Amino acid sequence: MTKVLKCGDLMPGCDFQAKAETEDEILQQAAQHAKEAHGMDVTPELAEKVKAAIRDE
């Protein structure tokens, strides 16, 4: 089952979506997006928020 992360669930107004087969792939995409689009490094706390926002599609 495909997993999806909608950045807007964490950063209102952002329309980025990551889709992948595994949580690890989503986390990699989210880390790259967070750095490039939001200037953020992924802390352990942010990683936990991202994991909680991942949904099955």
PDB file with SEQRES, HELIX, SHEET and CRYST1 records, atoms N, CA, C and O in Angstrom:
SEQRES   1 A   57  MET THR LYS VAL LEU LYS CYS GLY ASP LEU MET PRO GLY          
SEQRES   2 A   57  CYS ASP PHE GLN ALA LYS ALA GLU THR GLU ASP GLU ILE          
SEQRES   3 A   57  LEU GLN GLN ALA ALA GLN HIS ALA LYS GLU ALA HIS GLY          
SEQRES   4 A   57  MET ASP VAL THR PRO GLU LEU ALA GLU LYS VAL LYS ALA          
SEQRES   5 A   57  ALA ILE ARG ASP GLU                                          
HELIX    1 AA1 CYS A    7  ASP A    9  5                                   3    
HELIX    2 AA2 GLU A   23  HIS A   38  1                                  16    
HELIX    3 AA3 PRO A   44  ALA A   53  1                                  10    
SHEET    1 AA1 3 GLN A  17  ALA A  20  0                                        
SHEET    2 AA1 3 LYS A   3  LYS A   6 -1                                        
SHEET    3 AA1 3 ARG A  55  ASP A  56 -1                                        
CRYST1    1.000    1.000    1.000  90.00  90.00  90.00 P 1           1          
ATOM      1  N   MET A   1       0.845  -1.184   0.000  1.00  0.00           N  
ATOM      2  CA  MET A   1       0.000   0.000   0.000  1.00  0.00           C  
ATOM      3  C   MET A   1       0.886   1.243   0.000  1.00  0.00           C  
ATOM      4  O   MET A   1       1.875   1.308   0.731  1.00  0.00           O  
ATOM      5  N   THR A   2       0.539   2.193  -0.795  1.00  0.00           N  
ATOM      6  CA  THR A   2       1.305   3.428  -0.886  1.00  0.00           C  
ATOM      7  C   THR A   2       1.057   4.292   0.345  1.00  0.00           C  
ATOM      8  O   THR A   2      -0.069   4.406   0.830  1.00  0.00           O  
ATOM      9  N   LYS A   3       2.121   4.891   0.832  1.00  0.00           N  
ATOM     10  CA  LYS A   3       2.026   5.811   1.952  1.00  0.00           C  
ATOM     11  C   LYS A   3       2.176   7.232   1.422  1.00  0.00           C  
ATOM     12  O   LYS A   3       2.851   7.463   0.419  1.00  0.00           O  
ATOM     13  N   VAL A   4       1.539   8.181   2.107  1.00  0.00           N  
ATOM     14  CA  VAL A   4       1.588   9.571   1.666  1.00  0.00           C  
ATOM     15  C   VAL A   4       1.782  10.489   2.873  1.00  0.00           C  
ATOM     16  O   VAL A   4       1.245  10.252   3.955  1.00  0.00           O  
ATOM     17  N   LEU A   5       2.555  11.528   2.653  1.00  0.00           N  
ATOM     18  CA  LEU A   5       2.744  12.591   3.638  1.00  0.00           C  
ATOM     19  C   LEU A   5       2.388  13.898   2.961  1.00  0.00           C  
ATOM     20  O   LEU A   5       2.936  14.224   1.908  1.00  0.00           O  
ATOM     21  N   LYS A   6       1.485  14.641   3.550  1.00  0.00           N  
ATOM     22  CA  LYS A   6       1.119  15.967   3.057  1.00  0.00           C  
ATOM     23  C   LYS A   6       1.787  16.990   3.961  1.00  0.00           C  
ATOM     24  O   LYS A   6       1.437  17.114   5.135  1.00  0.00           O  
ATOM     25  N   CYS A   7       2.744  17.717   3.416  1.00  0.00           N  
ATOM     26  CA  CYS A   7       3.477  18.684   4.213  1.00  0.00           C  
ATOM     27  C   CYS A   7       2.540  19.707   4.848  1.00  0.00           C  
ATOM     28  O   CYS A   7       2.789  20.171   5.960  1.00  0.00           O  
ATOM     29  N   GLY A   8       1.473  20.055   4.152  1.00  0.00           N  
ATOM     30  CA  GLY A   8       0.518  21.017   4.674  1.00  0.00           C  
ATOM     31  C   GLY A   8      -0.100  20.611   6.001  1.00  0.00           C  
ATOM     32  O   GLY A   8      -0.599  21.462   6.736  1.00  0.00           O  
ATOM     33  N   ASP A   9      -0.075  19.313   6.319  1.00  0.00           N  
ATOM     34  CA  ASP A   9      -0.570  18.860   7.622  1.00  0.00           C  
ATOM     35  C   ASP A   9       0.350  19.335   8.747  1.00  0.00           C  
ATOM     36  O   ASP A   9      -0.069  19.446   9.899  1.00  0.00           O  
ATOM     37  N   LEU A  10       1.606  19.611   8.398  1.00  0.00           N  
ATOM     38  CA  LEU A  10       2.590  20.064   9.383  1.00  0.00           C  
ATOM     39  C   LEU A  10       2.960  21.531   9.207  1.00  0.00           C  
ATOM     40  O   LEU A  10       3.234  22.236  10.178  1.00  0.00           O  
ATOM     41  N   MET A  11       2.966  21.978   7.957  1.00  0.00           N  
ATOM     42  CA  MET A  11       3.328  23.352   7.610  1.00  0.00           C  
ATOM     43  C   MET A  11       2.185  23.937   6.783  1.00  0.00           C  
ATOM     44  O   MET A  11       2.207  23.850   5.555  1.00  0.00           O  
ATOM     45  N   PRO A  12       1.191  24.529   7.436  1.00  0.00           N  
ATOM     46  CA  PRO A  12       0.030  25.046   6.699  1.00  0.00           C  
ATOM     47  C   PRO A  12       0.436  25.920   5.515  1.00  0.00           C  
ATOM     48  O   PRO A  12       1.316  26.775   5.612  1.00  0.00           O  
ATOM     49  N   GLY A  13      -0.235  25.673   4.402  1.00  0.00           N  
ATOM     50  CA  GLY A  13       0.026  26.431   3.185  1.00  0.00           C  
ATOM     51  C   GLY A  13       0.988  25.763   2.219  1.00  0.00           C  
ATOM     52  O   GLY A  13       1.109  26.201   1.075  1.00  0.00           O  
ATOM     53  N   CYS A  14       1.678  24.711   2.652  1.00  0.00           N  
ATOM     54  CA  CYS A  14       2.613  23.992   1.777  1.00  0.00           C  
ATOM     55  C   CYS A  14       1.850  22.873   1.076  1.00  0.00           C  
ATOM     56  O   CYS A  14       1.131  22.105   1.715  1.00  0.00           O  
ATOM     57  N   ASP A  15       2.015  22.787  -0.256  1.00  0.00           N  
ATOM     58  CA  ASP A  15       1.275  21.768  -1.002  1.00  0.00           C  
ATOM     59  C   ASP A  15       2.119  20.554  -1.391  1.00  0.00           C  
ATOM     60  O   ASP A  15       1.676  19.729  -2.191  1.00  0.00           O  
ATOM     61  N   PHE A  16       3.330  20.432  -0.837  1.00  0.00           N  
ATOM     62  CA  PHE A  16       4.199  19.293  -1.132  1.00  0.00           C  
ATOM     63  C   PHE A  16       3.575  18.003  -0.596  1.00  0.00           C  
ATOM     64  O   PHE A  16       3.021  17.965   0.502  1.00  0.00           O  
ATOM     65  N   GLN A  17       3.683  16.940  -1.414  1.00  0.00           N  
ATOM     66  CA  GLN A  17       3.272  15.615  -0.988  1.00  0.00           C  
ATOM     67  C   GLN A  17       4.379  14.629  -1.311  1.00  0.00           C  
ATOM     68  O   GLN A  17       4.956  14.665  -2.398  1.00  0.00           O  
ATOM     69  N   ALA A  18       4.670  13.761  -0.377  1.00  0.00           N  
ATOM     70  CA  ALA A  18       5.616  12.671  -0.601  1.00  0.00           C  
ATOM     71  C   ALA A  18       4.813  11.381  -0.647  1.00  0.00           C  
ATOM     72  O   ALA A  18       3.955  11.139   0.203  1.00  0.00           O  
ATOM     73  N   LYS A  19       5.101  10.552  -1.650  1.00  0.00           N  
ATOM     74  CA  LYS A  19       4.447   9.247  -1.775  1.00  0.00           C  
ATOM     75  C   LYS A  19       5.520   8.195  -1.961  1.00  0.00           C  
ATOM     76  O   LYS A  19       6.470   8.392  -2.718  1.00  0.00           O  
ATOM     77  N   ALA A  20       5.367   7.068  -1.264  1.00  0.00           N  
ATOM     78  CA  ALA A  20       6.331   5.979  -1.368  1.00  0.00           C  
ATOM     79  C   ALA A  20       5.712   4.713  -0.784  1.00  0.00           C  
ATOM     80  O   ALA A  20       4.637   4.740  -0.185  1.00  0.00           O  
ATOM     81  N   GLU A  21       6.410   3.629  -0.973  1.00  0.00           N  
ATOM     82  CA  GLU A  21       5.943   2.337  -0.460  1.00  0.00           C  
ATOM     83  C   GLU A  21       6.315   2.127   1.006  1.00  0.00           C  
ATOM     84  O   GLU A  21       5.661   1.353   1.706  1.00  0.00           O  
ATOM     85  N   THR A  22       7.374   2.819   1.482  1.00  0.00           N  
ATOM     86  CA  THR A  22       7.814   2.609   2.860  1.00  0.00           C  
ATOM     87  C   THR A  22       7.922   3.930   3.609  1.00  0.00           C  
ATOM     88  O   THR A  22       8.076   4.995   3.011  1.00  0.00           O  
ATOM     89  N   GLU A  23       7.840   3.833   4.918  1.00  0.00           N  
ATOM     90  CA  GLU A  23       7.999   5.006   5.778  1.00  0.00           C  
ATOM     91  C   GLU A  23       9.395   5.611   5.613  1.00  0.00           C  
ATOM     92  O   GLU A  23       9.544   6.833   5.599  1.00  0.00           O  
ATOM     93  N   ASP A  24      10.408   4.765   5.488  1.00  0.00           N  
ATOM     94  CA  ASP A  24      11.776   5.266   5.322  1.00  0.00           C  
ATOM     95  C   ASP A  24      11.926   6.119   4.069  1.00  0.00           C  
ATOM     96  O   ASP A  24      12.607   7.144   4.092  1.00  0.00           O  
ATOM     97  N   GLU A  25      11.294   5.699   2.978  1.00  0.00           N  
ATOM     98  CA  GLU A  25      11.351   6.483   1.735  1.00  0.00           C  
ATOM     99  C   GLU A  25      10.650   7.830   1.912  1.00  0.00           C  
ATOM    100  O   GLU A  25      11.125   8.851   1.415  1.00  0.00           O  
ATOM    101  N   ILE A  26       9.530   7.828   2.617  1.00  0.00           N  
ATOM    102  CA  ILE A  26       8.818   9.076   2.897  1.00  0.00           C  
ATOM    103  C   ILE A  26       9.706   9.997   3.726  1.00  0.00           C  
ATOM    104  O   ILE A  26       9.801  11.192   3.444  1.00  0.00           O  
ATOM    105  N   LEU A  27      10.352   9.449   4.738  1.00  0.00           N  
ATOM    106  CA  LEU A  27      11.211  10.259   5.607  1.00  0.00           C  
ATOM    107  C   LEU A  27      12.368  10.877   4.825  1.00  0.00           C  
ATOM    108  O   LEU A  27      12.743  12.020   5.085  1.00  0.00           O  
ATOM    109  N   GLN A  28      12.936  10.143   3.876  1.00  0.00           N  
ATOM    110  CA  GLN A  28      14.018  10.681   3.047  1.00  0.00           C  
ATOM    111  C   GLN A  28      13.509  11.847   2.201  1.00  0.00           C  
ATOM    112  O   GLN A  28      14.156  12.892   2.121  1.00  0.00           O  
ATOM    113  N   GLN A  29      12.344  11.663   1.570  1.00  0.00           N  
ATOM    114  CA  GLN A  29      11.768  12.732   0.751  1.00  0.00           C  
ATOM    115  C   GLN A  29      11.430  13.948   1.614  1.00  0.00           C  
ATOM    116  O   GLN A  29      11.675  15.086   1.215  1.00  0.00           O  
ATOM    117  N   ALA A  30      10.871  13.702   2.792  1.00  0.00           N  
ATOM    118  CA  ALA A  30      10.482  14.791   3.687  1.00  0.00           C  
ATOM    119  C   ALA A  30      11.700  15.560   4.183  1.00  0.00           C  
ATOM    120  O   ALA A  30      11.656  16.785   4.298  1.00  0.00           O  
ATOM    121  N   ALA A  31      12.782  14.853   4.477  1.00  0.00           N  
ATOM    122  CA  ALA A  31      13.998  15.521   4.942  1.00  0.00           C  
ATOM    123  C   ALA A  31      14.561  16.432   3.860  1.00  0.00           C  
ATOM    124  O   ALA A  31      14.965  17.560   4.142  1.00  0.00           O  
ATOM    125  N   GLN A  32      14.589  15.949   2.633  1.00  0.00           N  
ATOM    126  CA  GLN A  32      15.085  16.761   1.520  1.00  0.00           C  
ATOM    127  C   GLN A  32      14.184  17.972   1.312  1.00  0.00           C  
ATOM    128  O   GLN A  32      14.674  19.086   1.128  1.00  0.00           O  
ATOM    129  N   HIS A  33      12.880  17.764   1.341  1.00  0.00           N  
ATOM    130  CA  HIS A  33      11.929  18.863   1.160  1.00  0.00           C  
ATOM    131  C   HIS A  33      12.061  19.891   2.292  1.00  0.00           C  
ATOM    132  O   HIS A  33      12.076  21.096   2.040  1.00  0.00           O  
ATOM    133  N   ALA A  34      12.156  19.416   3.527  1.00  0.00           N  
ATOM    134  CA  ALA A  34      12.250  20.331   4.675  1.00  0.00           C  
ATOM    135  C   ALA A  34      13.471  21.235   4.549  1.00  0.00           C  
ATOM    136  O   ALA A  34      13.402  22.427   4.846  1.00  0.00           O  
ATOM    137  N   LYS A  35      14.583  20.664   4.110  1.00  0.00           N  
ATOM    138  CA  LYS A  35      15.816  21.436   3.967  1.00  0.00           C  
ATOM    139  C   LYS A  35      15.706  22.436   2.814  1.00  0.00           C  
ATOM    140  O   LYS A  35      16.039  23.611   2.970  1.00  0.00           O  
ATOM    141  N   GLU A  36      15.234  21.959   1.649  1.00  0.00           N  
ATOM    142  CA  GLU A  36      15.199  22.805   0.449  1.00  0.00           C  
ATOM    143  C   GLU A  36      14.093  23.861   0.497  1.00  0.00           C  
ATOM    144  O   GLU A  36      14.323  25.011   0.123  1.00  0.00           O  
ATOM    145  N   ALA A  37      12.906  23.485   0.950  1.00  0.00           N  
ATOM    146  CA  ALA A  37      11.763  24.394   0.886  1.00  0.00           C  
ATOM    147  C   ALA A  37      11.579  25.235   2.153  1.00  0.00           C  
ATOM    148  O   ALA A  37      11.093  26.365   2.098  1.00  0.00           O  
ATOM    149  N   HIS A  38      11.975  24.663   3.290  1.00  0.00           N  
ATOM    150  CA  HIS A  38      11.694  25.339   4.552  1.00  0.00           C  
ATOM    151  C   HIS A  38      12.961  25.719   5.328  1.00  0.00           C  
ATOM    152  O   HIS A  38      12.873  26.351   6.381  1.00  0.00           O  
ATOM    153  N   GLY A  39      14.142  25.336   4.814  1.00  0.00           N  
ATOM    154  CA  GLY A  39      15.396  25.661   5.495  1.00  0.00           C  
ATOM    155  C   GLY A  39      15.533  24.992   6.850  1.00  0.00           C  
ATOM    156  O   GLY A  39      16.181  25.525   7.750  1.00  0.00           O  
ATOM    157  N   MET A  40      14.921  23.823   6.995  1.00  0.00           N  
ATOM    158  CA  MET A  40      14.913  23.120   8.283  1.00  0.00           C  
ATOM    159  C   MET A  40      15.754  21.853   8.224  1.00  0.00           C  
ATOM    160  O   MET A  40      15.771  21.144   7.217  1.00  0.00           O  
ATOM    161  N   ASP A  41      16.440  21.587   9.308  1.00  0.00           N  
ATOM    162  CA  ASP A  41      17.083  20.287   9.486  1.00  0.00           C  
ATOM    163  C   ASP A  41      16.105  19.411  10.261  1.00  0.00           C  
ATOM    164  O   ASP A  41      15.349  19.904  11.098  1.00  0.00           O  
ATOM    165  N   VAL A  42      16.124  18.129   9.982  1.00  0.00           N  
ATOM    166  CA  VAL A  42      15.186  17.224  10.642  1.00  0.00           C  
ATOM    167  C   VAL A  42      15.752  16.792  11.988  1.00  0.00           C  
ATOM    168  O   VAL A  42      16.750  16.075  12.062  1.00  0.00           O  
ATOM    169  N   THR A  43      15.103  17.238  13.031  1.00  0.00           N  
ATOM    170  CA  THR A  43      15.454  16.840  14.397  1.00  0.00           C  
ATOM    171  C   THR A  43      14.687  15.567  14.742  1.00  0.00           C  
ATOM    172  O   THR A  43      13.730  15.220  14.048  1.00  0.00           O  
ATOM    173  N   PRO A  44      15.082  14.878  15.781  1.00  0.00           N  
ATOM    174  CA  PRO A  44      14.300  13.696  16.183  1.00  0.00           C  
ATOM    175  C   PRO A  44      12.839  14.039  16.477  1.00  0.00           C  
ATOM    176  O   PRO A  44      11.944  13.244  16.189  1.00  0.00           O  
ATOM    177  N   GLU A  45      12.598  15.215  17.047  1.00  0.00           N  
ATOM    178  CA  GLU A  45      11.225  15.621  17.344  1.00  0.00           C  
ATOM    179  C   GLU A  45      10.427  15.827  16.052  1.00  0.00           C  
ATOM    180  O   GLU A  45       9.274  15.405  15.959  1.00  0.00           O  
ATOM    181  N   LEU A  46      11.039  16.472  15.062  1.00  0.00           N  
ATOM    182  CA  LEU A  46      10.364  16.684  13.781  1.00  0.00           C  
ATOM    183  C   LEU A  46      10.114  15.352  13.089  1.00  0.00           C  
ATOM    184  O   LEU A  46       9.050  15.147  12.505  1.00  0.00           O  
ATOM    185  N   ALA A  47      11.075  14.454  13.147  1.00  0.00           N  
ATOM    186  CA  ALA A  47      10.906  13.132  12.531  1.00  0.00           C  
ATOM    187  C   ALA A  47       9.708  12.407  13.129  1.00  0.00           C  
ATOM    188  O   ALA A  47       8.974  11.739  12.402  1.00  0.00           O  
ATOM    189  N   GLU A  48       9.496  12.524  14.432  1.00  0.00           N  
ATOM    190  CA  GLU A  48       8.344  11.881  15.071  1.00  0.00           C  
ATOM    191  C   GLU A  48       7.038  12.509  14.596  1.00  0.00           C  
ATOM    192  O   GLU A  48       6.055  11.799  14.385  1.00  0.00           O  
ATOM    193  N   LYS A  49       7.013  13.838  14.422  1.00  0.00           N  
ATOM    194  CA  LYS A  49       5.810  14.505  13.914  1.00  0.00           C  
ATOM    195  C   LYS A  49       5.525  14.067  12.478  1.00  0.00           C  
ATOM    196  O   LYS A  49       4.372  13.858  12.102  1.00  0.00           O  
ATOM    197  N   VAL A  50       6.583  13.930  11.683  1.00  0.00           N  
ATOM    198  CA  VAL A  50       6.417  13.483  10.301  1.00  0.00           C  
ATOM    199  C   VAL A  50       5.873  12.059  10.277  1.00  0.00           C  
ATOM    200  O   VAL A  50       4.940  11.765   9.529  1.00  0.00           O  
ATOM    201  N   LYS A  51       6.445  11.178  11.083  1.00  0.00           N  
ATOM    202  CA  LYS A  51       5.964   9.788  11.135  1.00  0.00           C  
ATOM    203  C   LYS A  51       4.488   9.734  11.499  1.00  0.00           C  
ATOM    204  O   LYS A  51       3.737   8.935  10.940  1.00  0.00           O  
ATOM    205  N   ALA A  52       4.069  10.585  12.441  1.00  0.00           N  
ATOM    206  CA  ALA A  52       2.675  10.585  12.890  1.00  0.00           C  
ATOM    207  C   ALA A  52       1.740  11.100  11.786  1.00  0.00           C  
ATOM    208  O   ALA A  52       0.551  10.782  11.789  1.00  0.00           O  
ATOM    209  N   ALA A  53       2.267  11.887  10.849  1.00  0.00           N  
ATOM    210  CA  ALA A  53       1.443  12.476   9.787  1.00  0.00           C  
ATOM    211  C   ALA A  53       1.363  11.594   8.538  1.00  0.00           C  
ATOM    212  O   ALA A  53       0.588  11.892   7.629  1.00  0.00           O  
ATOM    213  N   ILE A  54       2.144  10.521   8.477  1.00  0.00           N  
ATOM    214  CA  ILE A  54       2.117   9.633   7.316  1.00  0.00           C  
ATOM    215  C   ILE A  54       0.832   8.799   7.342  1.00  0.00           C  
ATOM    216  O   ILE A  54       0.456   8.223   8.363  1.00  0.00           O  
ATOM    217  N   ARG A  55       0.180   8.758   6.188  1.00  0.00           N  
ATOM    218  CA  ARG A  55      -1.081   8.007   6.059  1.00  0.00           C  
ATOM    219  C   ARG A  55      -0.963   6.987   4.935  1.00  0.00           C  
ATOM    220  O   ARG A  55      -0.150   7.140   4.024  1.00  0.00           O  
ATOM    221  N   ASP A  56      -1.782   5.952   5.010  1.00  0.00           N  
ATOM    222  CA  ASP A  56      -1.892   5.001   3.904  1.00  0.00           C  
ATOM    223  C   ASP A  56      -2.847   5.592   2.883  1.00  0.00           C  
ATOM    224  O   ASP A  56      -3.866   6.191   3.229  1.00  0.00           O  
ATOM    225  N   GLU A  57      -2.493   5.407   1.608  1.00  0.00           N  
ATOM    226  CA  GLU A  57      -3.338   5.953   0.534  1.00  0.00           C  
ATOM    227  C   GLU A  57      -4.254   4.874   0.000  1.00  0.00           C  
ATOM    228  O   GLU A  57      -5.045   5.129  -0.908  1.00  0.00           O  
TER     229      GLU A  57                                                      
END                                                                             
